[in-house]
């Protein structure tokens, strides 16, 4: 029997067996820090995602602006805050850094505009008074959604003509010269203020002035494509010894700050669209508004020279005013002058194809065996100028609107002895060849030809004349 002694030095000791565990337990001590880190990360991500973009605006100066206090407003709602104000690298302007709301990101494109809102004084009063209490702020007009995101903008010196949040019709007026007009000057329609002048600048070629204006929303519907504008600044004085002196001023406001007025033809065209451009005439009588209380027909009188004839001069028949001179213009060949006249209803029936027109201005003198004979059509014609006409005892067909007559230098005695019987109480039944085919007044769409009458009954009804362009397109 072999007895083993456990206390013997040569005895073998048992070996410990180490087994790997399938899970490693984390101490509960780490749970709280891990949850806190996850929540902090989520809050940080949310803050960054809701944080709006940073933009810069270049301004001429930083008057009234403060970093951390000045806000940006769109439709009176804050959408950003000024973060920093610094000089540009060339120290010629000021760079304002602004933190915008995230909601504005999609509208920060090339169409976005910014300007400083401050108290402004103009012809229509004082604006921006609220900034005296609340401080200056930066106004914004954001663009439409979409487009390329833009980070840098050039600030406007003045508010834009028409913001997306403001009503009105933006138009342009083109004039040869400014004529006393100023920024914020009023625009009138029937002596009611309906808009303002926003700003003005020379055209690119420097030959005219482009005036930017806005017609307020309630009145924009009264502006049509054929509306006509004129300068209503200052005082317009017209008159003569026979008619007296007429002093016209649109209002005291336009006398001080200048102003513009407009009117529309009795047959308005299409409504004007934003950005429409109009010619600004220097005076109201620079064009014909076609708003005369008396219906009329128009004719053309050719003359070798204008002499003393002017717009608004009377047209006389037997000394009675039956019409007036509308305008005059040098012919394209520069050899004669065309005088556009209108004859009131029912006197336009007096104008026949064989009627003769002469200059009734001033005094004419004839020397003969019986002595010196002085004659004048009337005191009005002697002082104010004008035209006169007569029709033979056997009148020709009624002249069509747009007919052209030769102007005689002086009257012949035989013309005054003519005494045709022309009934003014009813429309004459003139031959079809002498009646207007479309309207009482020739216009751009009329198809009737122009008829020339040189004082003979036959007339030259088929001859072409440059004045056709005033009444017909494509000629």
C-alpha positions in Angstrom: 0.0 0.0 0.0 1.4 3.2 -1.0 0.6 6.0 1.3 1.1 9.5 0.1 1.9 12.3 2.5 0.1 15.5 1.6 2.6 17.4 3.5 5.5 16.1 1.6 7.4 18.7 -0.4 7.3 16.8 -3.6 3.5 16.6 -3.6 1.7 18.4 -6.6 -0.8 21.2 -5.9 -4.1 21.5 -7.8 -4.2 24.1 -10.7 -6.9 26.9 -10.8 -9.0 26.9 -14.0 -10.0 30.4 -15.4 -13.1 30.6 -17.5 -14.1 33.6 -19.8 -17.4 35.2 -19.0 -19.9 36.0 -21.9 -20.9 39.5 -20.7 -19.1 42.4 -19.1 -21.2 44.3 -16.7 -20.9 48.1 -16.6 -21.2 49.7 -13.3 -24.3 51.7 -12.6 -22.1 54.7 -11.7 -21.6 55.4 -15.5 -25.3 55.4 -16.5 -26.0 59.0 -15.4 -23.0 60.6 -17.2 -23.8 58.8 -20.4 -27.5 59.9 -20.4 -26.4 63.5 -19.7 -24.0 63.4 -22.7 -26.7 62.1 -25.0 -29.1 64.8 -23.9 -26.5 67.6 -24.3 -25.6 66.4 -27.8 -29.3 66.5 -28.8 -29.8 70.0 -27.5 -26.6 71.1 -29.2 -27.7 69.6 -32.5 -31.2 71.2 -32.2 -29.6 74.6 -31.4 -27.3 74.4 -34.4 -30.1 73.3 -36.7 -32.4 76.1 -35.7 -29.6 78.7 -35.8 -30.0 81.0 -38.9 -27.3 82.0 -41.3 -24.9 84.9 -40.8 -24.9 87.6 -43.5 -23.1 90.9 -44.0 -24.6 94.2 -45.3 -22.4 97.0 -46.7 -23.6 100.5 -45.7 -22.2 104.0 -46.1 -22.2 104.6 -42.4 -23.4 102.9 -39.1 -25.3 105.9 -37.8 -27.8 104.7 -35.1 -26.8 101.0 -35.3 -25.5 99.1 -32.3 -24.1 95.5 -32.1 -26.3 93.2 -30.0 -29.2 95.7 -30.0 -30.2 96.7 -33.5 -32.6 94.3 -35.0 -33.7 93.5 -38.6 -37.5 93.7 -39.3 -39.5 92.3 -42.2 -43.2 93.4 -42.1 -42.5 94.8 -38.6 -41.5 91.3 -37.4 -37.9 90.8 -36.0 -36.0 88.3 -38.1 -32.4 89.0 -37.1 -30.0 90.9 -34.9 -26.8 92.8 -35.6 -23.8 90.9 -34.2 -20.8 93.1 -35.3 -20.1 96.4 -36.9 -16.7 97.0 -38.6 -15.0 99.1 -41.3 -14.5 97.4 -44.7 -10.9 96.7 -45.8 -10.8 99.8 -47.9 -12.4 101.8 -45.1 -14.9 103.3 -47.6 -17.9 101.6 -46.1 -19.2 99.8 -43.0 -19.8 96.0 -42.8 -22.6 95.0 -40.6 -22.7 91.3 -39.6 -26.2 90.0 -38.8 -27.4 86.7 -37.4 -30.7 85.9 -39.3 -33.5 83.6 -38.2 -33.4 80.1 -39.9 -36.8 80.8 -41.4 -35.3 83.5 -43.7 -32.6 81.3 -45.2 -34.7 80.3 -48.3 -35.4 83.9 -49.1 -31.9 85.3 -48.8 -31.1 85.5 -52.5 -30.4 88.2 -55.1 -33.8 89.7 -54.7 -33.5 90.5 -50.9 -33.0 94.1 -50.0 -31.9 95.9 -46.8 -31.9 99.5 -45.7 -31.7 101.5 -42.4 -35.1 102.8 -41.2 -34.7 106.3 -39.7 -36.8 109.5 -39.5 -37.2 111.0 -42.9 -38.8 114.3 -43.9 -40.3 114.7 -47.4 -43.1 116.6 -49.2 -45.7 114.2 -47.8 -44.6 114.7 -44.2 -42.3 112.9 -41.8 -41.9 109.1 -41.7 -40.1 106.8 -39.3 -40.9 108.7 -36.2 -41.2 105.5 -34.2 -37.5 105.1 -34.4 -37.1 108.1 -32.2 -38.3 106.0 -29.3 -37.3 102.5 -30.3 -34.1 103.3 -32.1 -33.0 102.8 -35.7 -33.5 99.3 -37.2 -32.7 97.6 -40.5 -35.7 97.1 -42.8 -35.8 94.0 -45.0 -37.6 93.0 -48.2 -36.9 89.3 -48.6 -37.0 87.6 -52.0 -39.2 84.8 -53.1 -38.4 81.3 -51.9 -35.7 79.5 -53.9 -32.8 80.9 -55.8 -29.1 80.8 -54.9 -28.4 81.6 -51.3 -26.5 84.9 -50.9 -24.5 85.9 -47.9 -23.4 89.5 -48.7 -25.7 92.4 -49.6 -25.3 96.1 -50.5 -27.6 98.2 -48.3 -29.9 100.7 -49.9 -29.7 104.4 -49.1 -33.5 104.7 -49.3 -36.3 102.2 -49.0 -37.1 100.3 -52.3 -39.8 101.6 -54.6 -42.1 98.8 -53.8 -41.5 96.1 -51.3 -43.2 92.7 -51.3 -45.0 93.8 -48.1 -46.1 97.2 -49.4 -48.9 98.1 -51.9 -48.5 100.3 -54.9 -47.7 100.4 -58.6 -44.1 101.1 -59.5 -43.7 103.1 -62.7 -41.0 105.2 -64.5 -41.3 108.7 -65.9 -38.8 109.9 -68.5 -38.2 113.7 -68.9 -35.7 115.9 -70.7 -34.9 117.6 -67.4 -35.9 117.3 -63.7 -38.0 120.5 -63.8 -38.0 121.3 -60.1 -39.1 117.8 -59.0 -37.7 116.3 -55.8 -37.8 113.1 -53.8 -41.1 112.4 -52.1 -42.9 114.9 -54.4 -46.6 114.1 -54.8 -48.3 112.7 -57.9 -51.8 114.0 -58.6 -54.9 112.7 -60.3 -57.7 115.2 -60.5 -55.9 117.2 -57.8 -55.9 114.2 -55.4 -52.5 112.9 -54.2 -52.3 109.3 -55.4 -48.6 108.6 -55.2 -45.0 109.9 -54.7 -41.7 110.2 -56.5 -39.2 107.8 -54.9 -36.0 108.8 -56.5 -34.5 109.9 -59.9 -31.3 109.5 -61.9 -29.8 110.3 -65.2 -30.4 107.8 -68.0 -27.5 105.6 -69.1 -26.8 107.9 -72.1 -27.1 111.0 -70.0 -29.7 112.5 -72.4 -32.7 112.3 -70.1 -33.8 111.9 -66.5 -35.5 108.7 -65.3 -37.9 109.3 -62.4 -39.1 106.3 -60.3 -42.5 106.7 -58.8 -45.1 104.7 -57.0 -48.9 105.0 -57.4 -50.7 103.9 -54.2 -52.7 100.7 -54.4 -56.2 102.2 -54.2 -55.4 104.5 -57.2 -53.2 102.2 -59.3 -56.3 101.1 -61.3 -56.5 104.6 -62.8 -53.2 104.3 -64.5 -53.4 102.9 -68.1 -50.9 102.3 -70.9 -52.1 105.5 -72.6 -52.1 107.7 -69.5 -50.2 110.9 -69.9 -48.1 112.6 -67.2 -47.0 116.2 -66.9 -44.9 118.3 -64.6 -47.2 120.1 -62.2 -44.4 122.0 -60.4 -44.5 125.7 -59.7 -46.9 128.1 -61.3 -48.1 128.0 -64.9 -49.1 131.4 -66.3 -50.9 131.7 -69.6 -53.0 134.4 -71.1 -53.5 137.1 -73.7 -55.0 140.6 -73.8 -58.3 139.2 -75.0 -58.6 136.2 -72.8 -56.9 137.5 -69.7 -54.3 135.9 -67.5 -54.7 132.3 -66.3 -52.6 131.3 -63.3 -52.6 127.5 -62.6 -50.9 125.7 -59.8 -51.8 122.1 -58.8 -51.5 122.8 -55.1 -49.3 124.7 -52.6 -47.5 121.4 -52.0 -46.4 121.1 -55.6 -45.4 124.7 -55.6 -42.9 124.1 -52.8 -41.7 120.6 -53.5 -42.7 120.0 -57.1 -45.2 117.4 -58.3 -46.5 115.4 -61.2 -50.1 115.0 -62.5 -51.6 112.6 -64.9 -54.8 112.0 -66.8 -56.1 109.4 -69.2 -57.8 109.5 -72.6 -61.6 109.1 -72.7 -60.9 105.7 -74.2 -58.5 104.1 -71.7 -56.2 101.3 -72.9 -55.0 98.4 -70.9 -54.1 98.8 -67.2 -50.5 99.8 -66.7 -48.2 97.0 -65.5 -45.4 97.3 -62.8 -42.4 98.9 -64.3 -44.3 100.7 -67.1 -42.5 103.7 -68.5 -44.2 107.0 -69.5 -42.9 110.2 -71.0 -43.2 113.2 -68.6 -44.3 116.3 -70.5 -43.1 119.7 -69.2 -46.7 121.2 -69.2 -50.2 120.0 -69.2 -50.8 121.6 -72.6 -47.9 119.8 -74.1 -50.3 117.2 -75.5 -53.9 116.7 -76.1 -55.8 114.7 -73.5 -58.8 114.4 -75.7 -61.0 115.4 -72.7 -62.6 118.4 -74.3 -66.2 119.0 -73.3 -67.1 119.6 -77.0 -66.8 116.7 -79.4 -64.5 117.6 -82.3 -63.0 116.4 -85.6 -59.4 117.0 -86.5 -57.8 118.3 -89.7 -54.3 119.3 -90.8 -53.3 122.6 -92.3 -50.0 122.9 -94.1 -48.0 126.1 -94.1 -44.6 127.3 -95.3 -44.0 128.8 -91.9 -45.6 128.8 -88.5 -45.5 132.6 -88.1 -47.3 133.5 -84.9 -49.6 130.5 -84.8 -49.4 128.5 -81.5 -51.2 125.7 -79.7 -54.6 126.6 -78.3 -55.0 129.5 -80.8 -58.5 129.9 -82.1 -59.9 128.6 -85.4 -62.4 131.2 -86.7 -65.3 131.0 -89.1 -66.9 134.5 -89.8 -65.1 135.7 -86.7 -66.7 133.1 -84.5 -64.4 130.6 -82.8 -65.4 127.1 -83.9 -62.2 125.2 -83.0 -58.6 125.5 -81.9 -55.0 124.6 -82.8 -54.0 121.4 -81.1 -50.3 121.2 -82.0 -47.8 121.8 -84.8 -44.7 120.1 -86.1 -42.1 120.5 -88.8 -42.5 118.1 -91.7 -39.9 115.4 -92.3 -38.6 117.2 -95.4 -38.1 120.4 -93.2 -39.8 122.5 -95.9 -43.3 123.0 -94.4 -45.0 122.9 -91.1 -48.1 120.8 -90.3 -50.7 122.4 -88.0 -53.2 120.0 -86.3 -56.5 121.6 -85.6 -59.8 120.4 -84.1 -63.2 121.8 -85.1 -66.0 121.5 -82.5 -69.3 119.8 -83.1 -71.5 120.9 -85.0 -69.1 123.3 -86.7 -67.0 120.5 -88.2 -69.7 120.3 -90.9 -68.5 123.7 -92.1 -65.2 122.2 -93.3 -65.6 121.0 -96.9 -63.3 119.5 -99.4 -63.1 123.0 -101.1 -62.7 125.1 -97.9 -59.8 127.5 -97.7 -57.8 128.3 -94.6 -55.7 131.4 -94.0 -53.6 132.9 -91.3 -55.8 135.3 -89.3 -53.0 136.5 -87.0 -52.0 140.2 -87.1 -53.0 142.9 -89.6 -52.7 142.6 -93.3 -52.4 145.6 -95.6 -53.1 146.1 -99.3 -52.0 149.1 -101.4 -54.1 150.0 -104.4 -55.4 152.9 -106.4 -58.0 153.6 -103.8 -55.4 153.9 -101.0 -54.1 151.8 -98.2 -56.5 149.1 -96.8 -55.9 147.6 -93.4 -57.8 144.5 -92.3 -57.8 142.0 -89.4 -60.0 139.0 -88.7 -60.8 140.2 -85.2 -59.2 141.7 -82.2 -58.6 138.3 -80.8 -57.0 137.1 -84.0 -54.8 140.2 -84.1 -53.5 139.8 -80.5 -53.7 136.0 -79.9 -53.2 134.7 -83.4 -55.2 131.9 -85.0 -56.6 130.5 -88.2 -59.7 131.3 -90.2 -61.4 129.5 -93.0 -64.3 129.9 -95.5 -66.3 127.7 -97.8 -67.5 128.6 -101.3 -71.2 129.1 -102.0 -71.3 125.7 -103.6 -69.7 123.6 -100.8 -68.0 120.4 -101.7 -68.6 117.1 -99.7 -67.9 117.3 -96.0 -64.2 116.8 -95.3 -63.1 113.6 -93.6 -61.2 113.8 -90.4 -57.5 113.9 -91.1 -57.9 115.9 -94.3 -55.0 118.2 -95.2 -55.4 121.8 -96.4 -53.0 124.4 -97.6 -52.7 127.5 -95.4 -52.9 130.8 -97.4 -50.8 133.7 -96.2 -53.6 136.2 -96.3 -57.3 136.4 -97.0 -58.8 137.4 -100.3 -61.8 139.6 -100.3 -63.9 137.2 -102.4 -63.6 134.6 -99.6 -65.5 136.8 -97.2 -68.3 137.2 -99.7 -68.9 133.4 -99.8 -72.1 132.6 -98.1 -72.9 128.8 -98.4 -76.0 127.5 -96.7 -74.8 124.7 -94.4 -77.3 123.5 -91.9 -75.7 122.8 -88.4 -78.7 121.2 -86.8 -78.4 117.8 -88.4 -75.7 115.6 -89.9 -75.2 116.2 -93.6 -75.6 113.2 -95.9 -72.3 113.6 -97.6 -71.2 111.2 -100.4 -69.8 107.9 -99.2 -66.3 108.8 -100.6 -66.1 111.8 -98.3 -67.4 110.3 -95.0 -65.1 108.8 -92.4 -65.3 105.0 -92.3 -64.5 104.4 -88.7 -64.8 107.2 -86.3 -65.2 111.0 -85.8 -61.6 111.4 -84.9 -58.8 109.7 -86.8 -56.7 107.3 -84.7 -54.0 104.8 -85.1 -56.4 102.0 -86.1 -58.4 104.0 -88.6 -58.3 102.7 -92.1 -59.6 105.8 -93.9 -57.1 107.5 -96.2 -55.9 111.1 -95.7 -57.4 113.5 -98.3 -55.6 116.6 -99.4 -57.6 119.7 -100.3 -55.7 122.6 -101.7 -58.7 124.9 -102.1 -60.1 123.5 -105.3 -63.3 121.4 -105.4 -61.6 118.4 -106.9 -58.8 118.1 -104.4 -56.1 115.5 -104.5 -57.8 112.7 -102.6 -55.2 110.0 -103.5 -51.9 111.8 -102.7 -49.8 110.4 -99.9 -48.7 112.7 -97.1 -46.3 112.4 -94.1 -49.0 113.4 -91.7 -50.7 110.0 -92.4 -48.3 108.6 -89.7 -50.2 110.6 -87.0 -53.4 108.6 -87.8 -52.4 105.3 -89.4 -50.0 102.6 -88.5 -47.6 101.1 -91.0 -47.6 104.1 -93.4 
